[in-house]
């Protein structure tokens, strides 16, 4: 998943990432001796609390790489893009795409108050079509495609994580 605002950086890095064969970004980080940073995320919906342990994408480079090339996603895993945008400056409209992303994702766009502004469900793998937030957001959460519907997660539900 790539933030289209850093498309040039992402396209430059995509060539390098593509050279890594079948190694996922988390496997590559672990082989390099780096632990992949994870963060607990809780979504509170009408059906209760849903807990996830997701990778944290905090920098421009991490957000540009996102979940590209990944096939190892767990049902209660994913990626949190926070802060969004990584360089700060307050919430802004986001636009993601699925280029080089083989797994369908649910993309949850999160307002500054922690509520879900929009859910793009089961995004199409490898698509270069923009997936817009529709309004300024402070974070974005990517989950395995279909998890939002499966768990009854809806727009307006609240999302929290340690800041």
C-alpha positions, 0 to 999 in steps of 0.5 A: 500500500502506498500513500500516493503523495509519496508516489515518486519515492515509492516507485523508486523504492518499489524497484528495490523491494521487488528485487527481494524475491518472495521475502516479505518486508517483515521477514527482511527486517527480521533477517537484518536484525530489526524487530518489526514494530507492532502496536495494539489497536482496539476498535470499539463497535456495536458488537464489542471490542476488537483487538489487533496487533498491527505493524506501525508505519510511522515514517515516510519510507515505511508508509510508502512501502506499506503492505506491498508484496505481503502475503503473510498477513494474519487475521488480527494483524495489519498496518497502522499509518500513524501519524498521517501524514508522517511529516506532521502538519495535521490531518489531511485527505489521504489517497492509497492504492493497491499497486504491488499488494497481492492481498485484498485489504480493508482500509479504514480512514481514521479522523483525528477524534479516533472515529472511522471516517470511511472503510474501503472494503476488500480493495482490489489487489494490484490495482492502481486506482486511487482509494480516497479517504473522502475527508481529512484523516489523522491515521489509516488502518489496513486490515485483511480484506473482509475483516471489517464486515466479519466483525461488524466494524462500521464507519463511526466506530472508534479506534484507539492505540497507544500514541 
